[in-house]
Amino acid sequence: MYVYFDPRSQGNYNVNGEIFNYKPIYIGKGQGDRVLKHIKSNRKTKLIYLNKKLIKDGIVPCYKILKEFENEEEAHELESYLIKEVGREDLKTGPLFNLTDGGEGRSGVICNDRQRKRRSENMYNFWSSLSTEERLEVGRKSKANRTYQGIENGIKKRIKARAEWSEEYKSNIQIRRKLSWKKSYCNTREKKERRSNKCKEASLKRSMYYLTYLKEDGTLQSAFLRDLIISGWGKDALEWRIKGKIPLGKPYYVRVSNEIILLKHVEKRPYLSSRSCFSTSSN
């Protein structure tokens, strides 16, 4: 259980039997670093907007952990009591930004179709409003936060949350998975084979990289890059492609397997048949 304060408004305020010098503006509860979400999040709420404004003005957002609980029901009861005691701003009964009376939130709650649709629309609108550079920046920030410690903490939280799932919640998950599987386009062997055949047909029509290269023994060979990877070139064959050497401006040496080859020409051709496109000639 935590409470946020507005450090710009001073006075004497009683919250849960404690006297604070700043005006309380939000009361909430959560697990882990939930209290920090109101500072780091990009959601458009009054509390988050205020915290970002305080930081911009050089003021540190102020919050206090009131109490820790092992039983979530007790946390809900105290949250509802404190919100009612301090009062909500929207109801003109107090200074709190809370838009509900509290106690209604549950960890691992199952969303209905309307809520899922609304969240989907919000995510779509958010990403659609960003330019390509802004999306890349969001991705870079997200990647920077994926530290080993962060991943480990996330795994621990998921394990703990799943241990608290009720049997009804587990049953609902299984039902949704079964429905999703029934709607899947490859949930039977026949559908899998049909899908596989379509992919093979598409790959034969797709233009793929066709290489002409000179081996150490002086033989000039040509083959599709896909066939060469299958035959054992592996990661080394991909290395020069990742470096952006296509199209080749000049012959390029690359190490594959246990030899060094000279790539003389690279072009794109329709992939007609696997492994049958190898051709060799004397230099």
N, C-alpha and C positions, 0 to 999 in steps of 0.2 A: 504494500500500500504506500503510495507516494502523493505528495502535494507540490504543485508548482506555485511560485510567488512572483509578483511584479515588484522588482527591487526599486522601482521609481516611486511607488506609493508606500509611504511609511505610516505606521500606526501600531496599535495593539490589537491583535487578532487571535482569538481562541480557536484552535483546531485540535480536536481529540484531547482536550485537557491541557494542551501546551499553548503558551503565549508566544506569538511570533511578531517581529517588528515590521514585516512586509505583508501586503495584501495577498491572500490566497486567491488564485485564479483558476486552478484546475485540480481535481482529485481523481486519481485513477489507480488501477492495480494491474499487475502483469508479471511475467516471468523473465528471468535473465536481465538483459539490458533494455527492457521495454521502456523504462523511464527515459532513456536517451533518444528513443524514436521521435519524440516531440521536438528534438533539436536537429537531428540528421535527416528526417524525412522530407520529401518534396511535396507531400500532400498539402492541399489548400485548406487549412483550418486556422481558426483565429489564434490558437495557442502557438502553432508552428510559425505563423506569420510574425507574432510578437517576439518569439525567441530569436528569429533571424534578424529582426529589426534591432533587438538589443545587442546582438553580436556585431551588427554593422555599426552601431553607435559606440562600440567598445565596452559594453556592459555584459558581464557574465550572467547567463540565465540561472535562476535560483530555484532549486528544488530540495525536498527533504524526504527521506524514506521514513515513513511514520511507523510501520510495523511489518513484520514478516509472518506469514502463515504457512502451515502445513496443510490446512484444510481450506479448499477454495470456497466452500459455502460460507465460512466465517468471514473470509475476505469480502465476499459479496454483501453480506449483511452490514459490515462496518462501512463499506463504500457507500451504500444507500443511506445509511444513518448520517454520515458526515456531509454528504451532498445536501441532504434535507436540512441539516442543522446550519450549515454555512449559507446555503441559498444559491440559486442559479440566477445568472444575469438575464437570460432570455425571459424568465418568469418574473423578473424584477423583485426577487426575494433575497438576492445576495450578489456577490461579485464573481461567482464561478462561471467559467466558459462552458461547463458541461451542458450538453444538449439533452441528456436523459437523466433519470433519477438513479442510475447505476444499478449494479447487481444483475443486469440482464446478459452481460457477456459471459461466455464460457469458453475455456480452452478446448480446441478441437470441435467447435460447433459445426454442424452440417448446414450448408447454405441451400436454400431452395432455388428453383429454376429462375425466379425473378431476380434474386440477388446475384446469381452467377452471370446472368445476362447483363446486369447493370455493371458488374465488375469488368466483364469482357469489353463492353462498350467504352468504359472509362480508360482501359488500357489501350484500346485501339485509338481513341481520340488523343491520348497522350503521345503515343509514338508517331501518329500521323502529323502532329503539330511540330515535330522536330525535324530539322534539316539533317542531311547525311552527316555533316561534321558534328552536330550536337548528339546524334545517336552514337557516333564513334567515341565521343567524349564520355558519355554515360557508360559505355562498355569498358573504356579504359579505367574509369573510377571503380567500377564493379570488379574488374580484374585485379586492381591494386589492393582491394580489400580481401581477396581470396588467399589469405596467408594460411600456413599450416595450422596455426593455432585456431584461426577462425573456422576452418573446415572441421577440425576436431571438436570444437565447441558445438558446431551445428549438428554433428552426428550425435553427440551426447544428448542434445536437446530433443532430437527426433526420437531417440531410443526412450527417453524419459516420457515424452508425450504419448508414444504408442503404448507404453505400459499402462497409461491411465485411460486408454480407450475403453468404453463400455462395450458389452457384448452386442448391444443394439447397433452401435456405431460401426463395429466390425462387420456385422451382418449387412448393413447398408452399403459398405464399401464393396463387399463381395457381389452384391446384387448389381451395382453399377458396373463392375468389371465384367460380369457375365453379359450384361446388355451391350456393353461396348464390344465384347468379343463377337456377339451375334451379328452386330452391324458391320463388323470388319469385312473387308473385301478378300481376305485370304485366311479365313478361319477353317477351311477344309483343304484336304490334299488336292482336290480338283482345282479349287481356286488358286492355291499356291502354284500349281503347275501352269495354270493359265497366266498368272502374273509373271512367273519366271520366263515363259515363252515370249510374252510381250516385251519384257526387258531385253531379252536376247535379240529379238527382231529390231528393237530400237537401237541397240548398240551396234548392229551391223550397218545401219543406215547413218550412224553418227560419224562425223569427220574426226579422225584421230591423228596423232602425230606419227609421221612416217620418217624414219631416220635413215640416212646414208652415212656409213662410218667405215673407217679404215682400221683394221686390227693390227696388232704388233707384228704378226707374221706376213703382213703385206696384202692380205685379202680384203677386197672391198665388198661389204655386205649392206643389205637394206632390209629393214623390218619395221613393223609397227612397234611403238614404244610399249604398248600393252603386252605384246608377245614377249618382248625382251624382259619385262619385269617378271612375267610368269616363268620364263626360263631361268631366272636366278639373278637378274640384275639388282632387284630389290631397292633398298633405300638409296644406294649410290647412284642408281640410274635417275632417281627423282631429284637428286641434289642439284644438278646443273639446271634442271627445269625450274626449280624454286628460285634460283638466283636470277631468273628473268633473262635467260640467254636465248629466248625465242622471240622473234626470228633471229637466226644467227647472222651476225654481221661479218664474221670471218670464221675459219675453221677453229674448232674449240676442243681442247684435250680434256678428257674426263676419265677418272679411275672407276672401273667397274670390275667386280670380282677381284681377280689377281692380276689384272693387266690394265694398261692405259690405252684407250682408243682415241681416234681422232674423228670427231663429228664434222663431216664435210657439208652436209645439207639436211635441213629439216623442213618438212612441209606437212600440210594437212590433207588427208585422203579419206574417202569413205572406207570404213572398216568392213571388208568383205568376208574374210574367213580367218579363223584363229590359227596361227602358226603355219598356215599354208602359204603365207606371203613372203617367207624368207627367200631371198635370192642371193646367190653368190656369183662373183666373177673374178677373174684374175686381174691383178693390177697392171 
